[in-house]
């Protein structure tokens, strides 16, 4: 399966639609950097602000955290043959930035589901 940037961002936006109740989390910008097999990089970012989440192609002005991975890993995550947690544990996904804020927002999201 070929990695499709447009489908990837579109699917993420669809999945985010209505996921976060207003005011449930701190604001955060998460940058994703995918190294394609050609050696080029595809970047996109998630903005979460006051319960509104959106994905955009390109580089964020100021990201709180950055995930970097290879296209092959992104495809495996996209088709759900590999989880992001497993990719991280296997060294296929690197994380840089304010991990404490990421964990706080993740906790806030989980708490809002309860």
DRENTI-703249 format. One record per residue: x, z, y of N, C-alpha, C in turn. Coordinates in steps of 0.02 Angstrom, whole numbers, padded with zeros to 5 digits, always signed. Each point is the difference from the previous one (the first is absolute). Layout:
<recs>
XZYXZYXZY;...
</recs>
This chain:
<recs>
+00042+00000-00059-00042+00000+00059+00044+00000+00062;-00016-00042+00047+00038-00003+00063-00029+00051+00049;+00044+00031+00037-00019+00048+00051-00029-00037+00060;-00059+00019+00022-00032-00032+00057-00007+00051+00057;+00038-00012+00054-00001+00046+00057-00070+00007+00029;-00034-00057+00010-00066+00001+00030-00049+00038-00043;+00000-00014-00066-00045+00035-00046+00016+00074-00002;+00065+00017+00001+00022+00069-00002-00029+00040+00058;+00010-00025+00061-00023+00035+00060-00077+00001+00003;-00031-00056-00019-00073-00004+00000-00030+00050-00050;+00028+00004-00059-00025+00047-00051+00009+00072+00023;+00056+00014+00033+00011+00068+00025-00050+00017+00055;-00013-00046+00045-00049+00012+00052-00069+00013-00029;-00018-00040-00050-00065+00009-00033-00004+00069-00034;+00054+00019-00034+00002+00065-00034-00004+00058+00050;+00026-00010+00060+00000+00053+00050-00066+00008+00037;-00042-00051-00004-00063+00001+00036-00042+00061-00017;-00009+00043+00049-00043+00059-00009+00029+00055-00043;+00064-00002-00015+00030+00050-00044+00009+00067+00035;+00016-00002+00064+00018+00061+00035-00054+00021+00048;-00031+00058-00011-00049+00025+00049+00035+00013+00066;-00036-00009+00055+00028+00007+00067+00031+00069+00009;+00061+00000+00028+00034+00062+00015+00028+00038-00059;+00004-00031-00058+00022+00038-00059+00076+00005-00006;+00037-00042+00035+00072+00001-00009+00037-00005+00067;+00063+00019-00002+00044-00012+00057+00012-00075+00004;+00022-00023+00057+00018-00070+00008+00066-00014-00035;+00005-00059-00030+00062-00019-00034+00005-00076-00002;+00061-00025+00003+00013-00071-00009+00050-00006-00057;-00020-00037-00052+00042-00009-00059+00020-00074-00004;+00065-00012+00003+00028-00068-00003+00018-00016-00073;-00014-00061-00021+00019-00025-00066+00046-00060+00008;+00055+00000-00036+00048-00055+00002+00009-00025-00071;-00019-00063-00012+00005-00029-00066+00051-00056+00001;+00051+00007-00043+00051-00052-00005-00024-00052-00050;-00010-00060+00025-00024-00055-00042+00058-00028-00041;-00017-00036-00053+00052-00028-00044+00045-00049+00037;-00023-00027+00056+00040-00047+00040+00052+00036+00043;-00005+00067+00003+00045+00039+00042-00030+00015+00068;-00057-00031+00016-00036+00014+00062-00038+00066-00007;-00020+00028+00056-00037+00063-00001-00070-00010+00029;-00049+00028-00034-00069+00000+00024-00015+00072+00020;-00023+00010+00063-00016+00066+00024-00073+00005+00021;-00029+00057-00011-00067+00015+00023-00005+00075+00009;-00051+00023+00034-00005+00072+00011-00072+00024+00000;-00007+00063-00018-00064+00035+00000-00001+00046+00060;-00054-00005+00039-00010+00047+00056-00062+00042-00017;+00008+00064+00004-00055+00046-00012-00007+00044+00062;-00056-00009+00035-00011+00037+00062-00073+00020+00005;-00012+00065+00005-00067+00028+00008-00050-00028-00051;+00022-00003-00062-00044-00023-00053-00005-00075-00009;+00029-00038+00045+00000-00073-00005+00066-00023-00030;-00005-00040-00053+00060-00025-00033-00001-00076+00003;+00059-00029+00013+00005-00073-00001+00070-00020-00021;+00004-00060-00029+00064-00030-00021+00013-00059+00045;+00063-00010+00019+00020-00057+00041+00065-00028-00027;+00007-00065+00003+00063-00032-00018+00049+00011+00057;+00064+00003-00016+00053+00007+00050+00030+00069+00000;+00042+00010+00049+00036+00064+00007-00035+00044+00051;-00010+00063-00018-00031+00048+00045+00049+00018+00056;-00027+00014+00059+00044+00021+00055+00036+00065-00017;-00037+00046-00030+00030+00064-00018-00034+00026-00063;+00035-00004-00055-00027+00023-00064+00023+00072-00013;-00045+00040-00029+00019+00068-00020+00038+00000-00066;-00017-00048-00041+00031-00003-00067+00004-00073-00021;+00051-00017-00039+00009-00068-00024+00011-00001-00075;-00039-00042-00034+00008-00012-00071+00033-00068-00008;+00052-00005-00042+00033-00063-00013+00000-00013-00075;-00014-00063-00019-00002-00018-00070+00010-00075-00008;+00016-00020-00061+00009-00071-00016-00068-00032-00015;-00003-00065+00008-00062-00037-00013-00025+00012-00071;+00045+00000-00048-00020+00010-00070-00035+00067-00009;+00025+00052+00033-00032+00065-00003-00068-00001+00034;-00004-00034+00057-00064-00006+00036-00053-00034-00043;+00020-00051-00036-00047-00036-00044-00024+00048-00055;+00046+00038-00029-00020+00047-00053-00048+00052+00026;+00011+00023+00061-00046+00048+00030-00067-00033+00015;+00002-00063+00024-00061-00036+00018-00044-00011-00062;+00029-00014-00057-00040-00012-00061-00009+00064-00041;+00021+00056+00029-00008+00066-00029+00035+00010-00067;+00056-00035-00010+00039+00013-00060+00055+00051+00014;+00005+00021+00064+00049+00050+00021-00031+00038+00058;+00004+00066-00003-00025+00041+00056+00054+00008+00052;-00020+00016+00061+00050+00012+00052+00043+00060-00017;-00029+00051-00031+00037+00059-00019+00055-00018-00051;-00018-00039-00050+00048-00020-00051+00055-00044+00031;-00019-00045+00045+00049-00043+00034+00050+00043+00038;-00024+00051+00035+00043+00045+00037+00047+00037-00048;-00028+00029-00052+00041+00038-00048+00052-00042-00034;-00014-00065-00009+00048-00045-00033+00049-00031+00050;-00006+00017+00064+00045-00026+00050-00016-00070+00023;-00060-00024-00016-00022-00067+00019-00033-00001+00069;-00015+00058+00026-00033+00008+00065+00038+00054+00037;+00023-00016+00061+00035+00051+00039-00043+00021+00059;+00010+00061+00022-00040+00030+00053+00048+00026+00053;-00015-00016+00064+00041+00023+00055-00046+00023+00057;+00016+00056+00031-00039+00023+00056-00027+00070-00010;-00057+00014+00031-00030+00066+00002-00043+00012-00062;+00033+00017-00055-00035+00011-00063-00047+00060+00005;+00018+00050+00040-00043+00058+00009-00067-00020+00030;+00001-00044+00050-00063-00024+00030-00040-00039-00052;+00033-00042-00039-00035-00038-00052-00034+00046-00049;+00034+00052-00022-00029+00048-00047-00059+00038+00032;+00007+00016+00064-00054+00034+00036-00062-00044+00004;+00009-00063+00018-00056-00047+00005-00031-00011-00069;+00042-00007-00051-00026-00008-00069-00043+00060-00019;+00024+00060+00016-00038+00060-00015-00067+00001+00038;+00001-00020+00063-00061-00002+00040-00050-00050-00030;+00025-00057-00024-00044-00050-00030-00031+00028-00064;+00041+00031-00041-00025+00029-00063-00051+00054+00014;+00013+00042+00050-00047+00054+00017-00066-00028+00025;+00001-00058+00035-00062-00029+00026-00043-00028-00056;+00030-00013-00058-00038-00027-00057-00038+00054-00037;+00023+00062+00008-00029+00056-00038-00068+00020+00026;
</recs>
